[in-house]
Every structure is written in structure tokens, then in C-alpha cells.
Amino acid sequence: MPLGDVTRQSVAGYFGGGYDGASSLSGIDKITFSADTKSTLSATLTASESYPAGFANSGVAGYFAGGVDGSYTSRIDKITFPADTKTTLSGNLNTARAYTAGFANSGIAGYSGGGYNTVGYLNGIDKVAFPADTVTTLSATLTSSIYSPAGMADSGVAGYFSGGIGSAGRTDRIDKITFPADTKTTLSAVLTASRYESAGMADSGVAGYFGGGTPTTSVIDKITFPADTKSTLSATLSTARYQIAGMANTGVAGYFGGGKDSATLNGIDKISFPADTKTTLVATLTTVNQNLAGFADCGVF
């Protein structure tokens, strides 16, 4: 196991919210890691919404933040493990927004960055401090105002926001938020191509991955920690797709779910660590789904 933890027990990953090609969704699917089986929670999001951000305090709870439920929302829904019950935080994001990305420094805080609302493109980063779930806004911001970046984190070290699109067009940039000071730097490494609507996930302590996106691609880029060097996997997603979600069973495998190619998809691709080989799960999402979010319960770090 990474981080020298031989007692941590991974549980499951979650995909929630999204859009099925006709309407927004409130359902939450659960992928149990032991066998990669799928179940659907009885708990649902407060409202049907697309483009939320997902992050998790592993071993404790996962969060869906922001999104569009007919209008932009600042709401944060919380799924408490292991019962998978849903509550809604009293604290909200600093502004209603969608098309944002999330990651977490597990045990400490979750982050939601970038996005879009009625004002336009955003560069702010909100922080949800665990366990009280208080919300603050970082003094550090993304390098530029963008929507639809992707997020992943090397828990205990730093989180990363990649890609996105703003007034200047698409970007290949990767911004890094170093814990615990929450300072922002920009990597010299960049994505293989400028893109947005991709997804991120990480094998914490080893590497992070960014897959898919617009322009429609099946490429998966890898950021190896701690040097933050970028390589591109020989493995690719099953099809070129965008508006997907990611989550990972750190130390074991990462998952990319849903998205859209010529049609909205329900498949889930799995990248097994450390060989970075790709397989596709027999289990699928309950419905075809794009613009969804993901997070994982990998036990307590």
C-alpha cells in the first residue's frame, strides 16, 4: 500500500449527478472495489444536477459541490460512509457555480476550483475543512479564470487542476496547490494537448492521471510524483470521450466513468496500477451519464 499504510481498507468509488442526454440526474452509483460490482444508493442528491465537483475525506465521507439544477447552485451534499446517508452542508461554496473540479487532502480538507456562473469564468478555489465542514476561499487562485478543468491530489502533499477553457480558449496548463499552506504554482509539465471536460484521479503517493476531454480524445496523461513529470499512457480510454468523471482505489486502480462520444455513455474503464493497463468493467452506470462527478472511499489514511 502507498504511504506505508498496510492496515487501510479500501471500500468503494462513487459516481453521482450528471445528465443522461435528456435530463439532469440525482442518482449515485457505487462501485465496490473488492469485485468491481455496481449498486445504486437509496440516497440521492438534493436535486437533479449536472457538472458538480466531487471529492472525499476517505474513510469518512464524500462530497458533491456546486452544479446546475435549473440554475447554478452553491450547495454541497455529503455522503457519509459507511451507511451512505446524505446530508446537505449548512456552508455553501462562495458563489453558485458549475463546471468546477475537485480534489481532497484526505483527513484535512476538500477543494473545488474554477467553474462558470452567470458572471462568467471563475478562478477561485474554495476549501471545505474536515471534519467541521467549514467553507473558506483560498487567497491563491487558478492562473486564469476557466471552466471544466480536471482535479486530482497526492493526498498529504498537493492537489492539481489541469486544463480547462476560458476567454483565451483551451489550456494545457497544470496548476498545483501545495498543502498545508495552499500555495499555488504552475508545473513546467503540461498536458499532451490543450483540453477541457476531462477527468482526474490519483494513485496517491505515486502518480496522478488526467483522461479524456474536449477536443474529443481517449488520451490519458500521467503526472509522476514528486517530480511532477508528465508521460502519456500507451493505454487509452475505450473510446475518445469527454464530460467524464474519475475516481481511484489508490494503490490498486483508477476508474473513468460515463462521458460522451457520439452518444452518452455508461461504461467504466479501469486503469490498474502500477502497470497502467486498461480494462473495461462488466458493471456499468445505472444510466448513460455525462457531466457527472466521482470520488472514492479508500479507507483512512
N, C-alpha and C positions, 0 to 999 in steps of 0.2 A: 504494500500500500504506500502511496505517497505520503510525505510529511512524517514518515517514521511511525505512522499510526497503524498498528496491527489489530486493534480492537474495534475500529469503526465498522459499522454495518450499513452498507448502502440499502436503500429501500425501493425508491421508485422515482420516475420522472413524470411531469405533468404538462399537458398542453391545454390551454384554455382560451376562450373567446374566439374571435375571428369572423370569417364571412364565407358562406357556402356557395357564393355566386348569385344568390338571390336575396339573402337577408343576413343580418348580423347574428352571432351566436352567443349563448351564455353558458354552454356546457363545458365541462372539464374532464378530459380523458386522463387516465393514469396508466403508465407503463411500469409494471412490476419487474424490477431488474433480474430477479432470480431466473425467470423464464421468458422475459420479454412479452408477457401477456398483457392485454389491454382490458381495463374495466372503465366504467364511466361513473363519476361521483354522483351521489344523490344531491350534494351541494352544487349550486351554480353561482355564477357571478351575479351581482346585484341587478345588472341589466345586460341585455344582449349588446355586445360591443366588439368592435374591431380595432386593430392597431394599438393594443395595450403593450406595456413593458412587463417582463417577468423577472423576478429574482427571488432567492431563497436564503433564509437563515437555516442552513442544513441541520436536520435533526429536530427542528423546532417548528418552522412554518414557511410557507411560500406566499408570494405577493403578486398581484396583478395591479398595475398602476396606470392611470390615465386611459385614453382610448376615445372612441367615438361611439356614442349610444343614441344617435339622433342629433346630438350636439357634442362638442368637446367636453370631456369630463376631467376633473382633478381627483376623482375618487380612487381610493386604494382598498382593494379587497384582500383579505388574509385567509389562507387555508392552513389551519393548524394541524400538524402531524401528531400522532398517527391516525386520529379519528377522521381527519379530512373535513372538519367542520369549517364553515365560512362565517367570518365576521367582517365588518367594514370599519376601517380606522376612523377615529374622530379627527385625526390630522389628514390634510389633503396635500397634493402637490402644490407648489407655489402658484401655479397657474394651470387652468384647464388646458390639456393638450393631448395629442395623439401622435403616432409615427415616431415614438420615442424608443430608446433602447435601455436595457437594464443589466446590472450585474451586482454581485454581493461580495463583501468581505465577511464571510460567514462567521457568525457569533458576534459581529460588531455592527454592521450596517449594510443596507442595500442602497443602490444608486439608480437614478433614472435621468438620462441626459438627452439633450436635443429635442426635436419634435417640431410640431406645427400647430397653430391655432388661428383664430380669427385675426390676430395681429400679424402673423406671418411665420417665417422660420425662426427657430429658437436655438440659443447656445447654452442655456442654463443647465445646471446639474443639481438635482435635489437628492438629499440624503435622508434615509429613514433609519434612525439609530435604534438598534435592538438592545434590550428587549422591550423598552417602553414605547417603541414605535413613534417617537417624536420626529417631526419633519423639519429639516433646515435646508438652506440653499448654500452651496459652496461659493466661496469667493472666486475660485477657479472656474473658468468656463471652457467650453469647446473652442477650438481655434477659430471656427466660424459658425454662423447660425445655419443649421442643417436639419433636415428631417430624414427619417428612415435610415439611421446608422445601425450598426450591429454592436452588441456588447458581450464581453466575457471577462473573467477575472482569474488571476492567480491568487487565490484566497490567502490573506495574510500579507500579501506583497503589493499588488497593484491590480487595477481594473483597466480595461481597454475599450475605447469606442472607435469603430472603423467605418470608413466610407460615409455615405450619406449624400444628399443633394441639397443645394442652396441656390441663392441668387446667381452665383458664379457657375452653376452646373454641378455635375457629379465630381466626387473627390475620391482619391485612393489613400488619403491620409489616415493615420492611426494615432489617436491621442491616448495618452497614458495618465491615469490618476494614481499616484503613489500613496499608499497607506502608511501610517495613520494621518499624515499631515494633509492629505488630499491635495497635493500639488500636481499641476498639470505640465507635462512635457509632450513633445511630439516625436514619434520614432523616426529615425532615418529610414528604416524599412517601410515600404508601402505595399498596398495590395497589388496583386498581379495586374489589375485594371481598375479604373475608377468605377464605382458601382454603389448602388443603394438597394434597399429591400432585401438584404442578405440576412443571415443569422449567425450567431456566435455561440460557442460552447468551449469548455476548457477541461483538460486533464490537469487539475491544479498541482502546481509544483513542477510540471513538466512542459506543457505547451498549450496554447490556445488555437482555436480553429475558426475560420470565417468561411461559410459556404453559400453558394448560390448568389442570386441578386439580379438587378437590372443594370445594364442590358442583360438579357436572359442568359444565364451561364450555369454550368454544372461544376465549375472550378471550386476547389477547397484549398484555401491558403492556411499555412501553419506558422504560428509565431512561437519559437522555442525560447522558453525561459531559462536563465535570467538574462541572456544576452539580447533577447528580442530580435533575433534573426528571423527572416522570412523565407520559407520554402513553399513549394506548391506540391500537393499530393499527386501521385500518379493515379490514385483512386479518385473518382468523381461521383457526384450525385447520379441517381438512376436516370434522371432527365435534367436538362437545363431548366431551371425554375427560379422563381422569385417570390417574395412575400411569404417566406418560410419562417419556422421557429426552430431553435436549438436548445438542447439541454444535455447534461453529461453525467454519467456514473463515473466519477473521477477515479482514475486508476484502472478502469475497465474498458469503457467505451463511451462515445458520444453519439447523439441522435439528432437528425434533422427531420422534422415532420411537416407534412402538408405543403402548401405553396401552390403555385400556378405555373403551368407551361402553356399549352394551347387550351387547357381546361383546368379547373380547380381540382386539387389532388388530395388523397387521403393516405398516401403511402408514407412509411417511416424508414429512412436509411440509417444504418448503424456503422460507425467507424470504430473498429476495435483497436485499442491501444495495446502495445506500442507500435505494432506493425502498420497501423493506419490502413487496414484493409476494409473494404466496404461490402456489406451485405444488406439485404432489404428484409425487414421483418415480415413474418406471416401476418401478424396483427396489424391492423390499420386503425386510423382515427374513426370515430363513430360516423362522421360525415366528411365529405370533401370539405377542405378548410384552407383558406388563405388569410393573411393578416392576423394570425394568432400569436400567442406568446408561450414560452416554456420556462420551466425551472425544475430543479431536482432536489430530492431528499437523499443525500449521500451519507447520512448519519452525522454524528457530532465530531467536528474536527478538533 
